[in-house]
Amino acid sequence: MPHATTSDGVRVAYQVSGDGPPLVLLAGQANNHHWWDGVRDDFTGSRSTVTIDYRGTGDSDKPRLPYSTARFAEDVVAVLDELSVDRADLYGTSMGGRVAQWLAARHPRRVRALVLGCTSPGGRHGVERSVDVRRSLVRSDPAEARQALLELMYTPAWLATHPGPYHTLGDPGMPPHARRGHLTASDGHDAWDALPGIVAPTLVLHGTDDLLNPTANAPLLSGRIPGARMELVQGARHAYFEEYRDRTSPLVLDFLDQKVPSGDPHR
């Protein structure tokens, strides 16, 4: 497994698949690159997809250092540098969307087009999940908590016909300190002031029935990022990108294709 070394000496594992213009796929909180296993093939026919194991997950180092979405964004830059990729398209979902916001805002020359899925600007402007949802995720019975998370990710109809395995429920190999670090990173995210500085063409995607990261965050993002476009996926919950892949993966690719100007060196 190849690794890039970050500015603070952490080894971050990355994975590359497919051929074509580079597309970085960023996973949700406390997850590794397997988050994308269900849909990665949708993109590898026309894109070179790059995923990472966030610090604290997968084959990356798991340091006892402060974790933040801004720090994760710098880790992605280290991977791009390792791969000699000057500019890439970026598709971040859930916490990955929070990471993507920082990367696009702080490294505008590195991001050609941006897709933000089921995510939030964070801070006092972000819309938080309800108290009932929070309680459902911290039940004393692990099986009940897992089932609650499953039902927040997918619709009952999808769960009835897809018995698993599921790749969006967290990295089981994470040590407790890293899991706490990811929670702190996601909860501490606040990119509101940075969002107007994003210059990359941006698509905001969200399920209309997402209670884990409330749908009301989508118009906040699209209204704050200049020129951003918003698409809502009717009936979808948090893992819209997997359950509704037949609609959303082509939508993402169509958006990215439209943003490739004539003579773009990535073509």
Disulfide bonds with the S-S distance in Angstrom:
none
